[in-house]
Amino acid sequence: MRASFFLTLPVLCMGIFFSLVANAATDGDLSVSIGAEYTSGDYGTSTKTNIWYFPVTFGYETDLNAIYLTVPYVSVEGTGNVVASGDAHGLPHTPTSTSVRTESGLGDLLLVASHKIGGTATSRVDLTGKIKFGTADKDKSLGTGEDDFAVQLDAAKSYTRDTVYGTGGYKILGDPPGINYDNVLYGLVGISHKLDELRAAGLEFYAQEAALPGTDGQSELTLFLSSKPDRKTKVTGYLLKGFSDGSPDWGVGVLLKLTH
């Protein structure tokens, strides 16, 4: 029953997503993004956890609204004292083993909806809601097995060659049996600089409160380089460096976005 449910849920969510898109306005853009990310760190524990994250994201965007559905495949190498937290980042958890093992499978589905609530020709402010469905197998350390909810404000300001942006949000974490996660505040600031008509480079700094007492929050810097070989294709590569025990020590990733 459980395996059948987890196989059916991604198909059901994609059906709901495309149903919403089909009934939406016709002036938007459809997109699909395919990514690969690897992170490694001990997250303040005595052992290292390596996480591979392969998301496929379906998107629909208009000038005012956007909706995204991410269906990921995840692989976690560790002892189970750290689980994937809906992406390639880890979250402290009750150890499930004393030996290192590698487990793989469907990750947590992520549904994101955003609405523009203000702005000008060179700026915008969006209100965004997120639901992380606990579809990943918690017994394999692929997730907590619980749903998470988040709400955030996103702001961006564009200049001639630069765009400055930021995010501030609040996340409600679901509690698996035996663990009481704290809800957390999080934020991001970043800058993107156009190198030429095709390429851009930038920096992002992300911080998040600790989810468990006695552990560190997240603090990390990401350096990225993106290229648009044509109007409908965008490729982004990035490197990540963690500065706290709550973050991975380092990470690397690539993302391909195709827009129709």
Residue pairs with C-beta under 8 A, 6 or more apart in sequence:
6 106
6 135
6 137
9 109
9 133
9 135
10 71
10 106
10 109
10 135
13 69
13 71
13 109
13 111
13 133
14 58
14 69
14 71
17 58
17 67
17 69
17 111
18 58
20 60
20 67
21 28
21 30
21 60
21 67
24 60
24 62
24 65
25 62
27 62
27 63
28 60
28 61
28 62
28 65
29 59
29 60
29 61
29 62
29 259
29 260
30 58
30 59
30 60
30 259
30 260
31 57
31 58
31 59
31 60
31 61
31 257
31 258
31 259
31 260
32 56
32 57
32 58
32 59
32 257
32 258
33 55
33 56
33 57
33 59
33 255
33 256
33 257
33 258
34 54
34 55
34 56
34 57
34 255
34 256
35 53
35 54
35 55
35 56
35 57
35 253
35 254
35 255
35 256
36 52
36 53
36 54
36 253
36 254
37 52
37 53
37 54
37 55
37 87
37 88
37 251
37 252
37 253
37 254
38 50
38 51
38 52
38 53
38 88
38 251
38 252
38 253
39 50
39 51
39 53
39 88
39 89
39 90
39 240
39 248
39 250
39 251
40 48
40 49
40 50
40 51
40 248
40 249
40 250
40 251
41 48
41 49
41 90
41 242
41 247
41 248
41 249
41 250
42 48
42 49
42 82
42 245
42 249
43 49
43 82
43 90
43 91
43 92
43 215
43 245
43 246
43 247
43 248
44 92
44 215
44 216
44 245
44 246
45 81
45 82
45 92
46 81
47 78
47 79
47 81
47 100
48 78
49 76
49 77
49 78
49 79
49 81
49 82
49 90
50 76
50 77
50 78
51 74
51 75
51 76
51 77
51 84
51 88
51 89
51 90
51 248
52 74
52 75
52 76
52 88
52 104
53 72
53 73
53 74
53 84
53 87
53 88
53 107
53 253
54 72
54 73
54 74
55 70
55 71
55 72
55 73
55 87
55 107
56 70
56 71
56 72
57 68
57 69
57 70
57 71
58 68
58 69
58 70
58 71
59 66
59 67
59 68
59 69
60 66
60 67
60 68
63 116
64 115
64 116
65 113
65 114
65 115
65 116
66 112
66 113
66 114
66 126
67 111
67 112
67 113
67 114
68 110
68 111
68 112
68 113
69 109
69 110
69 111
69 112
70 109
70 110
70 111
70 112
71 106
71 109
72 87
72 106
72 107
72 108
72 109
72 110
73 104
73 105
73 106
73 107
74 84
74 104
74 105
74 106
74 107
74 136
74 142
74 143
75 102
75 103
75 104
76 82
76 83
76 84
76 102
76 103
76 104
76 140
76 141
76 142
77 100
77 101
77 102
78 100
78 101
78 141
79 95
79 96
79 97
79 98
79 99
79 100
79 101
80 93
80 94
80 95
80 96
80 97
80 101
80 141
81 92
81 93
81 94
81 95
81 96
82 90
82 91
82 92
82 93
82 141
83 90
83 91
83 93
83 138
83 141
83 142
83 143
83 144
84 90
84 91
84 107
84 108
84 136
84 141
84 142
84 143
85 91
85 143
85 144
86 107
86 108
86 110
86 132
86 143
86 148
88 248
88 251
88 253
89 218
89 247
89 248
90 248
91 144
91 181
91 211
92 211
92 212
92 215
93 141
93 144
93 176
93 179
94 178
94 179
96 139
96 141
103 137
103 140
103 141
103 142
104 140
104 142
105 136
105 137
105 140
105 142
106 135
106 136
106 137
106 142
107 135
107 136
107 142
107 143
108 132
108 133
108 134
108 135
108 136
108 142
108 143
109 132
109 133
109 135
110 130
110 131
110 132
110 133
111 130
111 131
111 133
112 128
112 129
112 130
113 128
113 129
114 126
114 127
114 128
114 129
114 154
115 126
115 127
115 128
116 124
116 125
116 126
117 125
117 126
117 127
118 124
118 125
119 125
122 157
122 158
122 159
123 155
123 156
123 157
123 158
124 155
124 156
125 153
125 154
125 155
126 153
126 154
126 155
127 151
127 152
127 153
127 154
128 151
128 152
128 153
128 154
128 169
129 149
129 150
129 151
130 148
130 149
130 150
130 151
130 152
130 171
131 147
131 148
131 149
132 147
132 148
132 149
132 150
133 147
134 143
134 144
134 145
134 146
134 147
134 148
134 174
135 143
136 142
136 143
136 144
136 145
137 143
137 145
138 144
138 145
138 176
144 173
144 174
144 176
144 179
144 181
145 174
145 176
146 173
146 174
146 175
146 176
147 174
148 171
148 172
148 173
148 174
149 171
149 172
150 169
150 170
150 171
150 172
151 169
151 170
152 167
152 168
152 169
152 170
152 186
153 167
153 168
153 169
154 165
154 166
154 167
155 165
155 166
155 167
156 163
156 164
156 165
156 166
157 163
157 164
157 165
161 193
161 194
162 191
162 192
162 193
162 194
163 191
163 192
164 189
164 190
164 191
165 189
165 190
165 191
165 192
166 187
166 188
166 189
166 190
167 186
167 187
167 188
168 185
168 186
168 187
169 185
169 186
169 187
170 183
170 184
170 185
170 186
171 183
171 184
171 185
171 186
171 208
172 183
173 181
173 182
173 183
173 184
173 211
174 181
175 181
179 212
181 211
181 212
182 209
182 210
182 211
182 212
182 213
184 208
184 209
184 210
184 211
184 217
185 208
185 209
186 206
186 207
186 208
186 209
186 218
187 206
187 207
187 208
188 204
188 205
188 206
188 207
189 204
189 205
190 202
190 203
190 204
190 205
191 202
191 203
192 200
192 201
192 202
193 200
193 201
193 202
194 200
195 201
198 227
198 228
198 229
199 225
199 226
199 227
199 228
200 225
200 226
201 223
201 224
201 225
201 226
202 223
202 224
203 221
203 222
203 223
203 224
204 221
204 222
204 224
205 219
205 220
205 221
205 222
206 218
206 219
206 220
206 221
206 222
207 217
207 218
207 219
207 220
208 217
208 218
208 246
209 217
210 216
210 217
210 246
211 246
215 245
215 246
216 244
216 245
216 246
217 244
217 246
218 242
218 244
218 246
218 247
219 242
219 243
219 244
219 246
219 247
220 240
220 241
220 242
220 243
220 244
220 247
220 248
221 240
221 241
221 243
222 238
222 239
222 240
222 241
223 238
223 239
224 236
224 237
224 238
224 239
225 236
225 237
225 238
226 234
226 235
226 236
226 237
227 234
227 235
227 236
228 234
228 235
229 235
231 259
232 258
232 259
232 260
233 256
233 257
233 258
233 259
234 256
234 257
234 259
235 254
235 255
235 256
235 257
236 254
236 255
236 257
237 252
237 253
237 254
237 255
238 252
238 253
238 254
238 255
239 250
239 251
239 252
240 248
240 250
240 251
240 252
240 253
241 249
241 250
242 248
242 249
242 250
242 251
